[in-house]
Amino acid sequence: MKDLWQVYDLRINLAIMMIVWSFASFAFFMVPFYLKNIKVNVYHITMASESAEFVASVVCAFIANMMPLKNAMIVSCVLIVVGSMSLICTF
C-alpha cells in the first residue's frame, strides 16, 4: 500500500482505473434498470440486450485496434456518457 501512494505511475493508473470503472459500472447497472421498466416481452428485451452487447464488443475491438489505448479509453468513456445521457433523456 505504501508503494501505491509513493510511486507516481501507480497513483495515475489507480485514478484512471477508478474513472473507467465508474463509467462502466454506471452504464452496466443503468441499462438493466431502464429495461425492466419497459412493458414488453422479456424475450424481446433479452434479445435486444444481447444484440447490443455483441455490437458493443465489435465496436470496442475495432476501437482498440484502430487507435492507441489511451485514446480508445477516452472514446469509450465518451460513448458511455452519450449513451447514458440518451437513456436518461428518453425516460
PyMOL commands that set and color helices and strands:
alter all, ss='L'
color gray80, all
select helices_A, chain A and resi 2-6+8-36+42-66+69-90
alter helices_A, ss='H'
color red, helices_A
deselect
rebuild
show_as cartoon
